[in-house]
Amino acid sequence: MNICPLVCDEYPSPFFETYSVMYKFQHKAQSGTGTAIIGTVGRPECFGGRTKIQCEFYSRKKEQIVNCQFSVWYPLFKKHTIKSLILPIPQNVIDYLLDDGTLVVSGSTQHTQANNSDSDEEDIQWTDDETTTTVMAPEFPEFSIKVQEAINVLGGRVFPKLNWSAPQDANWIALNSSLQCQSLSDIFLLFKSSDFITHDLTQPFLHCSDDSPDPTINYELVLRKWSELIPGGEFRCFVKENKLIAICQRDYTQHYQHIAKQEASICSSVLLFFRDHVQYQFPDEDFVMDVYRDSSGRVWLIDLNPFGEVTDSLLFTWEELTFGNNLTANQAQAEVGPAFRWTASEVTVQPSPCLSYRIPQDFLDLTSGEDAYKLIDFLKLKRGQQQEEEESEEEGAGPQL
């Protein structure tokens, strides 16, 4: 954690005393690895006629991203997580995943079925266009065999992901609307439809503050044994300086009645799991871990993520997590253990954030107003359509009698 004290020009002290809000600003500060980033101003302190603002900001390093790769942390916590297998991905497979062309799924399994009496009839030709070409999916026979063998070892059903991310934004495209995969073609369909996977392959260090060269990444396909996890049993835990500071319901869009009833036992079991199996074992002192608490009360480690805005803070804000402001209702609660938040009632239920990936990004930009130029083009298009309709109506109108 870097702390950068800044001395500002003179400001009226009552201004800061009256408004206890968080002020955002952009600044540059010297650190051990170069110039730093956007910070968040905390509560100011007055010194005579000048106001000194203690600016504390979190600088995420590329090393932290590397440490959160599945192949880095899985050997450390293998006994406390779901059985998984890791396969290196050949470069030609990565090129196929990044290809922006027509979505033709490779690795499909051919199923032969008995046909009726018309089986001997010739195939119907739907076009005589000689320029029509058939798009063929590339084949990766060696990789396909390794993947299918791994799937079989894990029971025939797997949950796929890359070094960091799973294609959770693409489950809508699967026939069963699930991330459960039984073949390489299932995995390719999800991966080629996922923005999360594309981010892993193209911009894994996008929000890092250090200017050092990007580390070389060996991309891997992670296959995890399929397990039916109840969403109400998943929790996200925030660790700062090797201390568990906050726990949050993972699926915050839904209300689960048992969480309120079992608040104390959930918090206690997660904290005990962290202290016994995770604390001081991970290379970084600041990180985010996802855990699952089963019906017997046992806690399982599901995933590890970087501590910072690249990771969803769910019911918390990153200002709260970074500075510790308003994490708990009172000081006594803060001394007992980590802050714990969950969706308290059905009134606060929200739609899943992954639903936005089911519609084109251009439509999202229009509805949210984030891209003004797209909105202007859309309005011009509508105006042009209206003018054409008016002109056609005038041409088709008969004489007035």
Protein Blocks (a to p, Z undefined) as FASTA:
>chain_A
ZZdddddddddfklmmmmccddddddddddfkbccddddddddddehjbccddddddddd
fklmmmmpmklmmmmmmmmcccdddddddfklmmmmmpcbdcddehiacddddddfklmp
ccddfbfcfkbccddddddfklmmmmmmmmmmnoopacdddfkbcckllmmmpmnlpabd
fbfklmmmmmmmpmklmmmmmmmmlmpcbfcdcddddddddddddddddfklgccdddee
hiafbdcdfblmbccfklmmmmmmmmmmmmmmmmmmmgopambfbdcddddddfkopacd
fbdcdedjkbcgkjacfklmmnopakbmbfklmmmmccddddfbfklpccdfklmmmpcf
klmmmmnomammlmmmmmmmmmmmmmmmmmmmmmmpccdZZ
